[in-house]
Amino acid sequence: MSRKGVVFLFDSPVGEITEEVDGSYHFEYYSDFLAMGPKRGISLTLPPSSSVYQSDHDSGLGMVVCR
């Protein structure tokens, strides 16, 4: 069973992070957040994008691949 959580930036929900059973993670910004023309993302390694950020189970989200 995977685990999901809502990610907030300055008290506003901006996306969802999911931890899969195999330990991998993926993060996706909400489309309504992207539509507002955000000036910043949740981190320098996760800039605003409509792509899904993915990692393998060894690296966490410190090493992400935009797909």
C-alpha positions as CSV (number, residue, x, y, z in Angstrom):
1,M,0.0,0.0,0.0
2,S,1.4,3.4,-0.9
3,R,1.3,6.4,1.3
4,K,0.3,9.9,0.1
5,G,0.5,13.4,1.5
6,V,-0.3,16.9,0.5
7,V,2.6,19.3,0.2
8,F,2.0,22.9,1.4
9,L,3.9,26.1,0.5
10,F,3.1,29.1,2.7
11,D,-0.1,27.5,4.0
12,S,-1.4,26.7,0.5
13,P,-1.6,23.2,-0.9
14,V,0.7,22.9,-4.0
15,G,1.0,19.2,-4.7
16,E,1.0,15.6,-3.6
17,I,3.8,13.3,-2.7
18,T,3.5,9.5,-2.8
19,E,5.7,6.9,-1.3
20,E,5.3,3.6,-3.2
21,V,5.6,0.1,-1.6
22,D,9.0,-0.3,-3.2
23,G,10.3,2.8,-1.4
24,S,10.3,5.1,-4.4
25,Y,8.7,8.5,-4.4
26,H,6.9,10.8,-6.8
27,F,5.8,14.3,-6.5
28,E,3.3,16.2,-8.7
29,Y,2.3,19.9,-8.5
30,Y,-1.5,20.5,-8.6
31,S,-2.6,22.0,-11.9
32,D,-4.4,24.9,-10.2
33,F,-1.2,25.9,-8.4
34,L,0.7,25.9,-11.7
35,A,-2.1,27.8,-13.4
36,M,-1.6,30.7,-10.9
37,G,1.9,31.3,-12.4
38,P,3.9,30.4,-9.3
39,K,7.2,32.3,-8.8
40,R,8.8,29.5,-6.8
41,G,8.6,25.8,-6.2
42,I,8.9,23.8,-3.0
43,S,12.6,23.5,-3.5
44,L,15.4,24.3,-6.0
45,T,15.4,20.7,-7.1
46,L,11.6,20.7,-7.7
47,P,10.8,23.8,-9.7
48,P,7.2,24.3,-10.8
49,S,6.4,21.9,-13.6
50,S,3.5,19.9,-15.0
51,S,5.8,16.9,-15.1
52,V,5.9,14.3,-12.4
53,Y,9.1,14.1,-10.3
54,Q,10.2,10.5,-9.6
55,S,13.0,8.9,-7.6
56,D,14.1,5.4,-7.0
57,H,14.0,3.7,-3.6
58,D,17.7,4.4,-2.9
59,S,17.9,8.1,-3.5
60,G,14.7,9.7,-2.1
61,L,13.6,12.9,-3.7
62,G,17.2,14.3,-3.4
63,M,17.8,12.8,-6.8
64,V,14.8,13.3,-9.0
65,V,13.9,12.6,-12.6
66,C,11.3,14.7,-14.3
67,R,9.0,12.6,-16.4
